[in-house]
Amino acid sequence: MIRSSKQLVAQANKEIETISVEKAKALFGNDDVLFVDLRDIRELEFEGKINGAMHAPRGMIEFWIDPASPYFRKEFSLGKKLVFFCAAGWRSALTTKTVQDMGLKNICHMEGGFSAWKKANGEITKAKSKSEKNNIADNDYAKRAKIALGNIGAEKRLVEQISFIMEIDKLKQIWRQTPLLDNSRKENDAEHSWQLAMMAIILAEYASDKIDILAVLKMLLIHDIVEIDAGDSPAYSNVSAKEQRAAEEIAAERLFGLLPKNLAKEFRSLWEEFESQKTSNALFAKAMDRLQPFLHNYFTDGQMWLRHEIEKEQVIKRMEIVKNGSPILHELIEVMINDGQKKSFFY
């Protein structure tokens, strides 16, 4: 009989130190105390965070604490009192029990988590509202380009083309969850699109049907431009596909609308073709889009899968679509997934 998560949390709370939010607030700011935020990075973005807390996603906590692990973080060996917290106190209770069993001392977790801290008016950095995010994104590079080029008498069509090129510089500021292979940081959308284009050229021979490589390249360089306005929706997230699609439709209208009419029509059509997944070009492009982050996750020893508590079955389901664009590459993915399971790359 499987024990429920509620039972596990209740048992953990019997064996660990739990402090109230009031006591946590009294400890906050002490040099010998470290608050450790176990929530997912998206929770920090959407809900806010406690100033000065160390972010340590629960999926990696054992590896970050173990001195023998390649992911060891020295912050856990400084002798400070550790106050673990999550959103409501469930994950932090289980985590505190786990690290206590590992031998870590002077640890506790905060009852009620971030929700209780926020309710008690604890010091936080608030998440940016949608309007604030829009204001930040509203550095109107296109408008600035139009004004500057208009002042020097540039021809209208060329002004529109260069204005669009300036506006999509923002793609370099849209960060994804995929890590670089050296784990120094996460990639941005522009880097992602560039690598997809290179992959398509190199792997075109494995497409399931005949493809127009130029059309595929255009799709791969265009498909994420809408995220300048709509933002990136990470894999395995709970973001509503319907809401994301609606936001991307609005973004496509604005961004492609900066171009001369014939180019705007072409770009919008290619974007729609990629999204619809009904042509051989779109299916192969999608295969590249799914394969690239998969390769990065595999060759970084499943770091992001573990950090976000992703199970093997979830990866299998997500990568299934690659079969439509390239059965050969999908077969390779299946082998790599099984190898990753043997190496404990999944949660």
NUDRENPA-908443 format. One record per residue (C-alpha): residue in one letter; x, y, z. Coordinates in nm, 2 decimals, padded with zeros to 4 digits, always signed. Last residue first. Example, Ala and Ser with C-alpha at 12.3 -4.5 7.8 and 13.67 -1.06 7.14 Angstrom:
aa->s; xx->+01.37; yy->-00.11; zz->+00.71
aa->a; xx->+01.23; yy->-00.45; zz->+00.78
END
This chain:
aa->y; xx->+01.35; yy->+01.23; zz->-01.10
aa->f; xx->+01.54; yy->+01.16; zz->-01.42
aa->f; xx->+01.91; yy->+01.16; zz->-01.50
aa->s; xx->+01.97; yy->+00.85; zz->-01.29
aa->k; xx->+02.25; yy->+00.70; zz->-01.51
aa->k; xx->+02.04; yy->+00.39; zz->-01.60
aa->q; xx->+01.74; yy->+00.62; zz->-01.67
aa->g; xx->+01.96; yy->+00.84; zz->-01.90
aa->d; xx->+02.06; yy->+00.53; zz->-02.10
aa->n; xx->+01.70; yy->+00.45; zz->-02.15
aa->i; xx->+01.63; yy->+00.81; zz->-02.26
aa->m; xx->+01.94; yy->+00.80; zz->-02.49
aa->v; xx->+01.81; yy->+00.48; zz->-02.66
aa->e; xx->+01.47; yy->+00.64; zz->-02.71
aa->i; xx->+01.62; yy->+00.96; zz->-02.85
aa->l; xx->+01.82; yy->+00.76; zz->-03.10
aa->e; xx->+01.50; yy->+00.60; zz->-03.22
aa->h; xx->+01.34; yy->+00.94; zz->-03.25
aa->l; xx->+01.63; yy->+01.06; zz->-03.47
aa->i; xx->+01.56; yy->+00.77; zz->-03.71
aa->p; xx->+01.19; yy->+00.83; zz->-03.71
aa->s; xx->+01.24; yy->+01.19; zz->-03.81
aa->g; xx->+00.96; yy->+01.45; zz->-03.84
aa->n; xx->+00.67; yy->+01.24; zz->-03.71
aa->k; xx->+00.89; yy->+01.05; zz->-03.47
aa->v; xx->+01.00; yy->+01.38; zz->-03.31
aa->i; xx->+00.64; yy->+01.41; zz->-03.17
aa->e; xx->+00.71; yy->+01.14; zz->-02.91
aa->m; xx->+00.97; yy->+01.36; zz->-02.74
aa->r; xx->+00.72; yy->+01.51; zz->-02.49
aa->k; xx->+00.57; yy->+01.17; zz->-02.40
aa->i; xx->+00.91; yy->+01.01; zz->-02.34
aa->v; xx->+01.03; yy->+01.30; zz->-02.14
aa->q; xx->+00.72; yy->+01.28; zz->-01.91
aa->e; xx->+00.76; yy->+00.91; zz->-01.87
aa->k; xx->+01.12; yy->+00.95; zz->-01.76
aa->e; xx->+01.02; yy->+01.18; zz->-01.47
aa->i; xx->+01.09; yy->+01.55; zz->-01.44
aa->e; xx->+01.15; yy->+01.68; zz->-01.08
aa->h; xx->+01.24; yy->+02.03; zz->-01.20
aa->r; xx->+01.60; yy->+02.01; zz->-01.08
aa->l; xx->+01.63; yy->+01.65; zz->-01.19
aa->w; xx->+01.52; yy->+01.72; zz->-01.54
aa->m; xx->+01.73; yy->+02.04; zz->-01.54
aa->q; xx->+02.05; yy->+01.85; zz->-01.44
aa->g; xx->+01.99; yy->+01.55; zz->-01.66
aa->d; xx->+02.36; yy->+01.47; zz->-01.69
aa->t; xx->+02.45; yy->+01.80; zz->-01.87
aa->f; xx->+02.47; yy->+01.60; zz->-02.20
aa->y; xx->+02.12; yy->+01.47; zz->-02.17
aa->n; xx->+01.96; yy->+01.80; zz->-02.08
aa->h; xx->+02.14; yy->+01.97; zz->-02.37
aa->l; xx->+02.04; yy->+01.70; zz->-02.61
aa->f; xx->+01.68; yy->+01.72; zz->-02.50
aa->p; xx->+01.69; yy->+02.10; zz->-02.54
aa->q; xx->+01.79; yy->+02.06; zz->-02.91
aa->l; xx->+01.57; yy->+01.76; zz->-03.00
aa->r; xx->+01.24; yy->+01.92; zz->-02.94
aa->d; xx->+01.29; yy->+02.22; zz->-03.17
aa->m; xx->+01.47; yy->+02.00; zz->-03.42
aa->a; xx->+01.17; yy->+01.77; zz->-03.44
aa->k; xx->+00.94; yy->+02.07; zz->-03.47
aa->a; xx->+01.14; yy->+02.18; zz->-03.78
aa->f; xx->+01.10; yy->+01.83; zz->-03.92
aa->l; xx->+00.72; yy->+01.84; zz->-03.87
aa->a; xx->+00.69; yy->+02.19; zz->-04.01
aa->n; xx->+00.87; yy->+02.10; zz->-04.33
aa->s; xx->+00.68; yy->+01.78; zz->-04.37
aa->t; xx->+00.35; yy->+01.97; zz->-04.34
aa->k; xx->+00.07; yy->+01.96; zz->-04.09
aa->q; xx->+00.23; yy->+02.08; zz->-03.77
aa->s; xx->-00.01; yy->+02.37; zz->-03.71
aa->e; xx->+00.24; yy->+02.58; zz->-03.52
aa->f; xx->+00.51; yy->+02.56; zz->-03.78
aa->e; xx->+00.26; yy->+02.65; zz->-04.06
aa->e; xx->+00.13; yy->+02.94; zz->-03.86
aa->w; xx->+00.48; yy->+03.08; zz->-03.81
aa->l; xx->+00.55; yy->+03.03; zz->-04.18
aa->s; xx->+00.23; yy->+03.22; zz->-04.28
aa->r; xx->+00.31; yy->+03.50; zz->-04.04
aa->f; xx->+00.65; yy->+03.54; zz->-04.18
aa->e; xx->+00.53; yy->+03.54; zz->-04.54
aa->k; xx->+00.24; yy->+03.79; zz->-04.47
aa->a; xx->+00.48; yy->+04.03; zz->-04.28
aa->l; xx->+00.73; yy->+03.99; zz->-04.57
aa->n; xx->+00.47; yy->+04.10; zz->-04.83
aa->k; xx->+00.33; yy->+04.37; zz->-04.61
aa->p; xx->+00.66; yy->+04.54; zz->-04.52
aa->l; xx->+00.76; yy->+04.44; zz->-04.17
aa->l; xx->+00.65; yy->+04.58; zz->-03.84
aa->g; xx->+00.33; yy->+04.38; zz->-03.86
aa->f; xx->+00.54; yy->+04.07; zz->-03.80
aa->l; xx->+00.59; yy->+04.20; zz->-03.44
aa->r; xx->+00.25; yy->+04.33; zz->-03.37
aa->e; xx->+00.03; yy->+04.06; zz->-03.51
aa->a; xx->+00.26; yy->+03.78; zz->-03.40
aa->a; xx->+00.25; yy->+03.91; zz->-03.05
aa->i; xx->-00.13; yy->+03.91; zz->-03.04
aa->e; xx->-00.13; yy->+03.55; zz->-03.17
aa->e; xx->+00.14; yy->+03.46; zz->-02.91
aa->a; xx->-00.07; yy->+03.58; zz->-02.62
aa->a; xx->-00.37; yy->+03.38; zz->-02.75
aa->r; xx->-00.15; yy->+03.07; zz->-02.79
aa->q; xx->-00.01; yy->+03.11; zz->-02.43
aa->e; xx->-00.37; yy->+03.14; zz->-02.29
aa->k; xx->-00.48; yy->+02.82; zz->-02.48
aa->a; xx->-00.17; yy->+02.63; zz->-02.39
aa->s; xx->-00.23; yy->+02.71; zz->-02.02
aa->v; xx->+00.10; yy->+02.73; zz->-01.84
aa->n; xx->+00.14; yy->+02.43; zz->-01.61
aa->s; xx->+00.50; yy->+02.38; zz->-01.70
aa->y; xx->+00.65; yy->+02.06; zz->-01.85
aa->a; xx->+00.85; yy->+02.26; zz->-02.11
aa->p; xx->+00.89; yy->+02.62; zz->-02.03
aa->s; xx->+00.64; yy->+02.88; zz->-02.18
aa->d; xx->+00.87; yy->+03.16; zz->-02.30
aa->g; xx->+00.73; yy->+03.52; zz->-02.31
aa->a; xx->+00.44; yy->+03.65; zz->-02.51
aa->d; xx->+00.60; yy->+03.98; zz->-02.62
aa->i; xx->+00.95; yy->+03.87; zz->-02.73
aa->e; xx->+00.81; yy->+03.52; zz->-02.73
aa->v; xx->+00.66; yy->+03.59; zz->-03.07
aa->i; xx->+01.01; yy->+03.57; zz->-03.22
aa->d; xx->+01.01; yy->+03.20; zz->-03.13
aa->h; xx->+00.90; yy->+03.05; zz->-03.46
aa->i; xx->+01.10; yy->+03.29; zz->-03.69
aa->l; xx->+01.45; yy->+03.14; zz->-03.71
aa->l; xx->+01.32; yy->+02.78; zz->-03.70
aa->m; xx->+01.05; yy->+02.86; zz->-03.96
aa->k; xx->+01.30; yy->+03.03; zz->-04.20
aa->l; xx->+01.54; yy->+02.73; zz->-04.17
aa->v; xx->+01.26; yy->+02.49; zz->-04.25
aa->a; xx->+01.16; yy->+02.69; zz->-04.56
aa->l; xx->+01.52; yy->+02.70; zz->-04.68
aa->i; xx->+01.55; yy->+02.32; zz->-04.62
aa->d; xx->+01.25; yy->+02.24; zz->-04.84
aa->i; xx->+01.18; yy->+01.89; zz->-04.71
aa->k; xx->+01.14; yy->+01.54; zz->-04.85
aa->d; xx->+00.99; yy->+01.31; zz->-04.59
aa->s; xx->+01.10; yy->+01.15; zz->-04.27
aa->a; xx->+01.39; yy->+01.39; zz->-04.23
aa->y; xx->+01.72; yy->+01.22; zz->-04.15
aa->e; xx->+01.92; yy->+01.39; zz->-04.43
aa->a; xx->+01.83; yy->+01.73; zz->-04.29
aa->l; xx->+02.05; yy->+01.66; zz->-03.98
aa->i; xx->+02.33; yy->+01.91; zz->-04.05
aa->i; xx->+02.12; yy->+02.19; zz->-04.20
aa->a; xx->+01.84; yy->+02.14; zz->-03.95
aa->m; xx->+02.09; yy->+02.13; zz->-03.66
aa->m; xx->+02.25; yy->+02.47; zz->-03.77
aa->a; xx->+01.90; yy->+02.63; zz->-03.78
aa->l; xx->+01.82; yy->+02.48; zz->-03.44
aa->q; xx->+02.14; yy->+02.62; zz->-03.30
aa->w; xx->+02.06; yy->+02.97; zz->-03.42
aa->s; xx->+01.70; yy->+02.95; zz->-03.28
aa->h; xx->+01.83; yy->+02.85; zz->-02.93
aa->e; xx->+02.09; yy->+03.12; zz->-02.92
aa->a; xx->+01.83; yy->+03.38; zz->-03.01
aa->d; xx->+01.59; yy->+03.24; zz->-02.75
aa->n; xx->+01.84; yy->+03.26; zz->-02.46
aa->e; xx->+02.05; yy->+02.99; zz->-02.31
aa->k; xx->+02.08; yy->+02.92; zz->-01.94
aa->r; xx->+02.41; yy->+02.98; zz->-01.75
aa->s; xx->+02.75; yy->+02.85; zz->-01.67
aa->n; xx->+02.64; yy->+02.48; zz->-01.70
aa->d; xx->+02.92; yy->+02.41; zz->-01.95
aa->l; xx->+02.67; yy->+02.26; zz->-02.19
aa->l; xx->+02.46; yy->+02.57; zz->-02.18
aa->p; xx->+02.14; yy->+02.51; zz->-01.98
aa->t; xx->+01.79; yy->+02.49; zz->-02.12
aa->q; xx->+01.53; yy->+02.67; zz->-01.91
aa->r; xx->+01.49; yy->+02.96; zz->-02.16
aa->w; xx->+01.58; yy->+03.33; zz->-02.13
aa->i; xx->+01.43; yy->+03.59; zz->-02.35
aa->q; xx->+01.68; yy->+03.88; zz->-02.36
aa->k; xx->+01.85; yy->+03.78; zz->-02.69
aa->l; xx->+01.50; yy->+03.78; zz->-02.85
aa->k; xx->+01.49; yy->+04.15; zz->-02.77
aa->d; xx->+01.72; yy->+04.21; zz->-03.07
aa->i; xx->+01.40; yy->+04.13; zz->-03.26
aa->e; xx->+01.31; yy->+04.50; zz->-03.25
aa->m; xx->+01.63; yy->+04.61; zz->-03.43
aa->i; xx->+01.57; yy->+04.37; zz->-03.72
aa->f; xx->+01.20; yy->+04.49; zz->-03.74
aa->s; xx->+01.31; yy->+04.85; zz->-03.76
aa->i; xx->+01.57; yy->+04.75; zz->-04.03
aa->q; xx->+01.29; yy->+04.61; zz->-04.25
aa->e; xx->+01.05; yy->+04.89; zz->-04.19
aa->v; xx->+01.31; yy->+05.16; zz->-04.27
aa->l; xx->+01.41; yy->+04.97; zz->-04.58
aa->r; xx->+01.06; yy->+04.97; zz->-04.71
aa->k; xx->+01.02; yy->+05.34; zz->-04.63
aa->e; xx->+01.34; yy->+05.47; zz->-04.80
aa->a; xx->+01.59; yy->+05.63; zz->-04.57
aa->g; xx->+01.58; yy->+06.01; zz->-04.54
aa->i; xx->+01.83; yy->+06.07; zz->-04.26
aa->n; xx->+01.57; yy->+06.16; zz->-04.00
aa->g; xx->+01.35; yy->+05.87; zz->-04.11
aa->l; xx->+01.63; yy->+05.63; zz->-04.02
aa->a; xx->+01.66; yy->+05.77; zz->-03.67
aa->i; xx->+01.28; yy->+05.79; zz->-03.62
aa->k; xx->+01.22; yy->+05.44; zz->-03.76
aa->a; xx->+01.50; yy->+05.29; zz->-03.56
aa->r; xx->+01.38; yy->+05.44; zz->-03.23
aa->k; xx->+01.03; yy->+05.31; zz->-03.31
aa->a; xx->+01.16; yy->+04.96; zz->-03.38
aa->y; xx->+01.37; yy->+04.96; zz->-03.06
aa->d; xx->+01.06; yy->+05.04; zz->-02.85
aa->n; xx->+01.18; yy->+04.95; zz->-02.50
aa->d; xx->+00.84; yy->+04.83; zz->-02.43
aa->a; xx->+00.95; yy->+04.50; zz->-02.27
aa->i; xx->+01.00; yy->+04.66; zz->-01.94
aa->n; xx->+00.66; yy->+04.83; zz->-01.96
aa->n; xx->+00.50; yy->+04.50; zz->-02.06
aa->k; xx->+00.67; yy->+04.33; zz->-01.75
aa->e; xx->+00.53; yy->+04.61; zz->-01.53
aa->s; xx->+00.18; yy->+04.56; zz->-01.68
aa->k; xx->+00.20; yy->+04.19; zz->-01.63
aa->s; xx->+00.29; yy->+04.24; zz->-01.26
aa->k; xx->+00.65; yy->+04.19; zz->-01.15
aa->a; xx->+00.69; yy->+03.95; zz->-00.87
aa->k; xx->+00.74; yy->+04.12; zz->-00.53
aa->t; xx->+01.08; yy->+04.12; zz->-00.36
aa->i; xx->+00.99; yy->+04.02; zz->-00.01
aa->e; xx->+01.02; yy->+04.14; zz->+00.35
aa->g; xx->+00.77; yy->+03.95; zz->+00.57
aa->n; xx->+00.42; yy->+04.10; zz->+00.58
aa->a; xx->+00.28; yy->+03.80; zz->+00.78
aa->k; xx->+00.07; yy->+03.70; zz->+00.47
aa->k; xx->+00.39; yy->+03.69; zz->+00.27
aa->w; xx->+00.57; yy->+03.47; zz->+00.52
aa->a; xx->+00.27; yy->+03.24; zz->+00.54
aa->s; xx->+00.26; yy->+03.20; zz->+00.16
aa->f; xx->+00.64; yy->+03.16; zz->+00.15
aa->g; xx->+00.63; yy->+02.85; zz->+00.37
aa->g; xx->+00.34; yy->+02.77; zz->+00.61
aa->e; xx->+00.58; yy->+02.65; zz->+00.88
aa->m; xx->+00.94; yy->+02.74; zz->+00.81
aa->h; xx->+01.19; yy->+02.45; zz->+00.80
aa->c; xx->+01.47; yy->+02.36; zz->+01.03
aa->i; xx->+01.85; yy->+02.29; zz->+01.02
aa->n; xx->+02.13; yy->+02.29; zz->+01.26
aa->k; xx->+02.28; yy->+01.96; zz->+01.15
aa->l; xx->+02.33; yy->+01.79; zz->+00.81
aa->g; xx->+02.37; yy->+01.42; zz->+00.84
aa->m; xx->+02.21; yy->+01.28; zz->+00.53
aa->d; xx->+01.90; yy->+01.19; zz->+00.74
aa->q; xx->+01.88; yy->+01.56; zz->+00.83
aa->v; xx->+01.90; yy->+01.64; zz->+00.46
aa->t; xx->+01.60; yy->+01.42; zz->+00.39
aa->k; xx->+01.39; yy->+01.53; zz->+00.69
aa->t; xx->+01.45; yy->+01.90; zz->+00.59
aa->t; xx->+01.35; yy->+01.82; zz->+00.23
aa->l; xx->+01.03; yy->+01.65; zz->+00.33
aa->a; xx->+00.93; yy->+01.94; zz->+00.56
aa->s; xx->+01.03; yy->+02.19; zz->+00.29
aa->r; xx->+00.82; yy->+02.02; zz->+00.03
aa->w; xx->+00.51; yy->+02.05; zz->+00.24
aa->g; xx->+00.56; yy->+02.39; zz->+00.40
aa->a; xx->+00.33; yy->+02.61; zz->+00.19
aa->a; xx->+00.53; yy->+02.76; zz->-00.10
aa->c; xx->+00.87; yy->+02.63; zz->+00.00
aa->f; xx->+01.10; yy->+02.69; zz->+00.30
aa->f; xx->+01.42; yy->+02.57; zz->+00.44
aa->v; xx->+01.59; yy->+02.76; zz->+00.73
aa->l; xx->+01.95; yy->+02.66; zz->+00.75
aa->k; xx->+02.16; yy->+02.76; zz->+01.06
aa->k; xx->+02.50; yy->+02.85; zz->+00.93
aa->g; xx->+02.80; yy->+02.61; zz->+00.96
aa->l; xx->+02.96; yy->+02.71; zz->+00.63
aa->s; xx->+02.91; yy->+02.38; zz->+00.46
aa->f; xx->+02.58; yy->+02.43; zz->+00.29
aa->e; xx->+02.69; yy->+02.75; zz->+00.11
aa->k; xx->+02.98; yy->+02.55; zz->-00.04
aa->r; xx->+02.75; yy->+02.41; zz->-00.31
aa->f; xx->+02.81; yy->+02.05; zz->-00.43
aa->y; xx->+02.70; yy->+01.99; zz->-00.79
aa->p; xx->+02.99; yy->+01.75; zz->-00.87
aa->s; xx->+02.88; yy->+01.55; zz->-00.56
aa->a; xx->+03.13; yy->+01.44; zz->-00.30
aa->p; xx->+03.05; yy->+01.73; zz->-00.07
aa->d; xx->+02.68; yy->+01.62; zz->-00.07
aa->i; xx->+02.46; yy->+01.93; zz->+00.00
aa->w; xx->+02.41; yy->+02.04; zz->-00.37
aa->f; xx->+02.34; yy->+01.68; zz->-00.48
aa->e; xx->+02.08; yy->+01.62; zz->-00.21
aa->i; xx->+01.91; yy->+01.95; zz->-00.29
aa->m; xx->+01.88; yy->+01.91; zz->-00.67
aa->g; xx->+01.51; yy->+01.83; zz->-00.71
aa->r; xx->+01.43; yy->+02.06; zz->-00.42
aa->p; xx->+01.53; yy->+02.37; zz->-00.61
aa->a; xx->+01.80; yy->+02.57; zz->-00.42
aa->h; xx->+01.75; yy->+02.95; zz->-00.43
aa->m; xx->+01.94; yy->+03.12; zz->-00.15
aa->a; xx->+01.73; yy->+03.37; zz->+00.04
aa->g; xx->+01.86; yy->+03.73; zz->+00.05
aa->n; xx->+01.53; yy->+03.89; zz->-00.01
aa->i; xx->+01.24; yy->+03.65; zz->+00.01
aa->k; xx->+01.09; yy->+03.59; zz->-00.33
aa->g; xx->+00.81; yy->+03.68; zz->-00.56
aa->e; xx->+00.50; yy->+03.49; zz->-00.67
aa->f; xx->+00.54; yy->+03.46; zz->-01.06
aa->e; xx->+00.91; yy->+03.47; zz->-01.10
aa->l; xx->+00.99; yy->+03.29; zz->-00.77
aa->e; xx->+00.73; yy->+03.02; zz->-00.86
aa->r; xx->+00.89; yy->+02.99; zz->-01.21
aa->i; xx->+01.22; yy->+02.91; zz->-01.05
aa->d; xx->+01.07; yy->+02.61; zz->-00.87
aa->r; xx->+01.05; yy->+02.65; zz->-00.49
aa->l; xx->+01.31; yy->+02.52; zz->-00.25
aa->d; xx->+01.41; yy->+02.87; zz->-00.10
aa->v; xx->+01.69; yy->+02.83; zz->+00.15
aa->f; xx->+01.72; yy->+03.10; zz->+00.43
aa->l; xx->+02.07; yy->+03.12; zz->+00.57
aa->v; xx->+02.13; yy->+03.21; zz->+00.93
aa->d; xx->+02.47; yy->+03.30; zz->+01.08
aa->d; xx->+02.47; yy->+03.66; zz->+00.95
aa->n; xx->+02.13; yy->+03.72; zz->+01.10
aa->g; xx->+01.89; yy->+03.90; zz->+00.85
aa->f; xx->+01.59; yy->+03.68; zz->+00.92
aa->l; xx->+01.60; yy->+03.50; zz->+01.25
aa->a; xx->+01.32; yy->+03.71; zz->+01.40
aa->k; xx->+01.12; yy->+03.67; zz->+01.08
aa->a; xx->+01.16; yy->+03.29; zz->+01.11
aa->k; xx->+01.04; yy->+03.30; zz->+01.47
aa->e; xx->+00.72; yy->+03.48; zz->+01.35
aa->v; xx->+00.69; yy->+03.24; zz->+01.06
aa->s; xx->+00.68; yy->+02.96; zz->+01.30
aa->i; xx->+00.96; yy->+02.71; zz->+01.33
aa->t; xx->+00.96; yy->+02.34; zz->+01.25
aa->e; xx->+01.24; yy->+02.12; zz->+01.38
aa->i; xx->+01.24; yy->+01.77; zz->+01.24
aa->e; xx->+01.12; yy->+01.42; zz->+01.33
aa->k; xx->+00.75; yy->+01.47; zz->+01.39
aa->n; xx->+00.72; yy->+01.70; zz->+01.09
aa->a; xx->+00.86; yy->+01.43; zz->+00.86
aa->q; xx->+00.58; yy->+01.19; zz->+00.97
aa->a; xx->+00.32; yy->+01.45; zz->+00.88
aa->v; xx->+00.48; yy->+01.52; zz->+00.55
aa->l; xx->+00.50; yy->+01.15; zz->+00.46
aa->q; xx->+00.13; yy->+01.10; zz->+00.56
aa->k; xx->+00.03; yy->+01.39; zz->+00.34
aa->s; xx->+00.23; yy->+01.24; zz->+00.05
aa->s; xx->+00.02; yy->+00.93; zz->+00.08
aa->r; xx->+00.17; yy->+00.60; zz->+00.17
aa->i; xx->+00.14; yy->+00.34; zz->-00.10
aa->m; xx->+00.00; yy->+00.00; zz->+00.00
END
